[in-house]
Amino acid sequence: VQLQASGGGLVQAGGSLRLSCAASRNIFRLNTMGWYRQAPGQQRELVATITTGGVTNYGDSVKGRFTIARDNANNTVILQMNSLKPEDTAVYYCKAGSFRPYWGQGTLVTVSS
């Protein structure tokens, strides 16, 4: 498995969750890493990305609430999600690279109102 995502679950609105995506060493070190999400009936959308140099980019709907970070010692990308809203409910996917990307298996985040 190239990318292994974990950390999803059920949380109340206003709560927090932390997602992790463990990658193989070469994939992690050579690629921009990111999180995307897909809600039922919706297109997959950007949540956040982080380059190998640590430059971050966030989707408008999560700015100020979510933080993406790289754990270089463990080849892992972390998504800290705070102040969660019901509209954050989706399957969250980890992605590595862009031209021929790798995708993780997805982890479900459910935010109850």
C-alpha positions in Angstrom: 0.0 0.0 0.0 1.5 3.3 -1.1 -0.8 5.6 1.0 -2.6 4.6 4.2 -5.1 7.0 5.6 -6.5 6.9 9.1 -8.2 8.9 11.8 -11.7 9.4 10.5 -14.8 9.0 12.7 -17.9 10.6 14.1 -17.7 13.9 15.9 -20.1 16.6 17.0 -20.1 20.0 15.4 -17.4 22.2 16.9 -15.2 19.3 17.6 -11.9 18.2 16.2 -10.4 15.3 14.4 -6.9 14.5 13.2 -6.3 12.5 10.0 -3.0 10.8 9.2 -1.7 9.5 5.9 1.3 7.3 6.0 3.3 7.1 2.7 6.1 5.1 1.5 9.4 6.9 1.9 10.1 7.8 -1.7 6.6 8.9 -2.4 6.5 11.1 0.6 9.9 12.8 0.1 9.4 13.5 -3.6 5.8 14.7 -3.8 3.4 17.4 -2.8 1.0 15.7 -0.4 -2.6 16.6 0.0 -6.1 15.9 1.3 -9.2 16.0 -0.8 -12.8 15.1 0.2 -15.9 13.9 -1.5 -19.4 14.3 0.0 -22.3 12.2 -1.3 -23.5 13.5 -4.6 -20.6 16.0 -4.8 -17.4 16.2 -6.7 -14.1 15.6 -5.0 -12.7 18.9 -3.8 -9.4 20.2 -2.5 -9.0 20.4 1.3 -5.3 21.2 1.6 -1.9 20.5 0.1 1.6 20.8 1.3 4.7 20.8 -0.9 8.0 19.1 -0.1 9.2 22.5 1.1 6.3 23.0 3.4 4.3 25.5 1.4 0.6 25.0 2.1 -2.6 25.7 0.3 -6.2 25.4 1.6 -9.6 25.2 0.1 -11.7 28.3 0.9 -14.2 26.4 3.1 -11.5 25.1 5.5 -9.2 28.1 5.8 -8.6 29.0 9.4 -10.0 25.7 10.7 -7.8 23.0 9.2 -4.0 22.7 9.3 -1.9 20.4 7.1 1.6 19.4 8.2 4.3 17.0 7.2 5.9 14.6 9.7 9.1 14.0 7.8 10.4 11.6 10.4 7.5 9.2 9.8 6.7 9.9 6.2 3.3 11.1 7.2 1.0 14.0 6.3 -1.3 15.2 9.1 -4.6 17.1 8.7 -5.7 18.7 12.0 -9.4 19.6 11.7 -10.9 22.0 14.2 -14.3 23.7 14.5 -15.8 21.0 12.4 -19.2 21.6 10.8 -21.8 19.2 9.4 -20.8 20.3 5.9 -17.4 18.9 6.5 -18.9 15.4 6.4 -17.3 13.5 3.6 -14.8 10.8 2.7 -11.4 12.2 3.0 -8.7 11.0 0.6 -4.9 11.4 0.8 -3.1 12.2 -2.4 0.6 12.3 -3.4 1.8 14.0 -6.5 -0.1 15.6 -9.3 0.9 14.4 -12.8 0.4 10.7 -12.0 -0.9 10.9 -8.5 -1.3 8.2 -5.8 -4.5 8.1 -3.8 -5.2 6.6 -0.5 -8.2 4.5 0.3 -10.3 7.2 2.0 -11.5 7.7 5.5 -15.0 8.8 6.5 -15.5 11.9 8.6 -19.0 12.4 9.9 -19.9 15.6 11.7 -23.2 15.6 13.5 -25.2 18.8 14.3 
